[in-house]
Amino acid sequence: MSAGAKSARDWQSEVHQALRDAGVTVVAYVPDGGHKRLIELCAADRKMRMVPLTSEAEGPCLLAGAWLAGARGVLLMQSSGLGNCINNFGVIKAGQFPFLTLITVRGSWGEANPWMLYMGRNSQPLLELADFHVYRVERPDDAAETIAAAAQMVFTCSSGAGILLTQRLTGAKKFRT
């Protein structure tokens, strides 16, 4: 487990259950260490279809298509991939599609990789600029409840939400210097 991550509570299992309860059946993702356990749980769930992406940019359009086909989806990504999605957020906004994304935020608490600082600092402002609701989760106790509330809003109001899973929650990667 990386520095800062809490092991006392299996918040990833609770998040998986919150997604199930929200009716999420499509999980689009780019492999990410911060989402590793959640990806494994979703992949083991027969009611969820995993869609690995070659780029995060594919996620918004894939979820729009899933919605048109009658499915609810979520995009799992790291903050460094958020910039890849900006152009395709126009599809979400113009089509008034629901959009739910869980973003592990690098470049904050305990970060040791300078390349991650820019998007770690700018993820929230970029999501707000795209007119999405933004929620930050720093504690295991808040993860599932926040995601459940965001999913309720997203899927009933056809809105968008980005949930930022901070390094206080997921832990900071250790690098040797």
N, C-alpha and C positions, 0 to 999 in steps of 0.2 A: 504494500500500500504506500502511496506517495505521501509526502509531508503535508499535514493539515487535514487529510481526509479522515472522516469519522468512521469507525468500524462498529460502534455500539448499536447502530440502527441500520437495517438493510433498506435504506431509502430507495435504492434502485428497484427492488421488488415492489415497493409501495407505488413507485412511479409507473411501473409496468401495469399494476392493477388499476391505477387511475386512468391510464390510457385504455385499458380493456373496458372499464366502466363507462368511458366516454364513447365507446363504439369504434375506436380506432382499429382498422383492419389492414391498413397499408403503412409500412414503415420504410421511408426512404432514408438512406444514410450513406455517409462516407466513413470508412473505418476510423475510429478515434478511441484512444485509450480511456478518455473520460467517460465515454458512453459504452465501454466494452461490456460491462455486466448487463446493462439494459439491452444492448444489442443481442446478447446471448439469450436473455429471457424472452425477448420478442421472437427470436428465431426458433425457440423451442415451443412457442405457442402456436398451435394448429389453426387458431383463428386469425393469426396475423400473417400477412404476406410481406416478406422482406424484399426490398428493391435496392441493391447496391448501386451507387451512382459513380460515374467516372469523374464527375465534378458536381459540387454543390449547386451550380447553376441549373442543373436539370431538375432539382427538387421542386421549386415552385410550380413549374408547368406540369410535372408529374402529378402533384397533389391536386392541381386544378382538374386534370383529366380523371383522376380517381373520383373526385367529387361529382363530376358529370356522369360517371358510371355508377353512382350511388354509394360510394365508399368514403369513409373518413380516414384521413391520413395525418402523419406527422413527419417532419424532417428533422433528423438528428445530425448535427454538424458541430464543428469547432469554430470559434470566433474567426480564425484565420480564413475560413471559407465563406464567411458572410459576404465579403466584398464580391465574390463571384456571382452572388444572387441578385445584386441590386437591379440590373436591367430587367430581369424576369419578374421582379416585384410589380412591374407595370401590368403584367398579365393578371396578377392577383387583384390589383386595385381596379383595373378597367372592367374585369369580369365579375367583380364583387364575390370572389371565391373565398371561402374560409381558409385560413392559413395558420397552422400551428407549427412552431419550430422550437426545439430544445437545443440550446447552444452552450457547449462547454466553453467557458471564457478563459483563455490563456492570457498572459500578459498582465496579471494582477498579483494577488497575494502570493508571495514567495517565488515569483517567476525568476528563472535563471537564464532564460533564452531571450536576448534582446530583440530578436526578430518578431517575437510575439507581442511586444509592448504596444505597437500601433493599433492593431485591431482589438486588443484587449481594452484599450482606453476608448476606442471609437465605436464599439459594437452597439452600445445603447443609443448614442446620438444618431447613428445610421438607421437603426430600426425606428426611432422616433421620427426621423426625417421621412421615412417611407410610410409614415402614418400608421404604424403598428403599435399596439399596446405592449409595454415592456414590463416584465416582472423579473426581479433579481432574487435568486435563492442562495442563501449562504449557510443555512442550517438544515440538517437532515429532517428535523421536525416539520419544516415548512415545504419540503419538496412536493410531495404527493398532493397536498391540499392546494398549493399554488397552481399546479398543473391541472388539477381537476377543475378549479374555478376558471382558469384560462380556456380550457377545452369547452366548458359549458358556454362561455361567451362566444368563442370562435364559431362553434357549430350551430348555435341558435341565432346568432346575429349576423352571420356571414362577415365576420371581421377577421383581423389578423392579430396574432400575438407572438412575441418572442420571449421565451423564458431563458434567462441567463443563469446558467449553473456556474457559480463562481468557484475559484480555486480554494476558497475556504470550505466549500462543500466537497469538491472532487479531489482536492489535494494538488500540490504543486509537484511537478516532475523534478527529480534530482538530476543535476548534471555535474560532471566532474570538471573542475577548472584546472 
